[in-house]
């Protein structure tokens, strides 16, 4: 079985979230339609999402 096959159902949680620890890619093509999604097994995905949340909170606090 090819572990980098993005269409493999075992790598899609709830049909929406891609999670494959064996795939080194951070961003992959969406399963349906156009666009991209993150590989949530990649540590950089979580760092990116944390950075977005922190920046949003900091900006909200500074604007007040």
N, C-alpha and C positions, 0 to 999 in steps of 0.2 A: 504494500500500500504506500502510495506517495504521501508523505506527511506534509508536503507543501501545497497540496490540493486545496484551494480555498473553498471549493464547493462541497467538501466532505461534511456531512451533517454532524459528525462527532465533534467538530471544531466550532460549531455555532451554538451558543447557549440561547435558549428561548427563540431561536431563529433570527436573532438580531445582533448578538454580541459575539464577535470573533475572538476565540481564545485558543491559541496553539503555541505552546512553549517551544516546540521544535522549529517553528518558522521564525527566522531572524528578522523579518521585515517588520517595521514599526507601523506602516500604513499599507493597507491592501485595498484592492477594488471591492466595492460593495457586491454583495451577492446578487441583488436585484437592482435594476435601474442604473443610473449614472452616479458617479461619485466614489468616495473612498471612506474607509472606516479604520479605526485603530485595532491593532492586535493587542488585546487587553492582557495577554500573557507577557508582553514586553514591558520591562521596568520603566522605560522612558515614557510610555503612555501614561503611567500613573504620576510620574514626575511632571509631565506636561499639564495634566489635569489639576494637580496640586498647585502648580504655578498660576494657572488661570484663576483658580478659586482665591488664592492669596492676593493676587494683583487686584481682583475685583473687590475684595474686602478692604484692601489698603486704599484704593481709589475712593470707595464709598465713605470711608472714615475721613479721609483728607478733604473731601468735598464739603462735608458738613461744616 
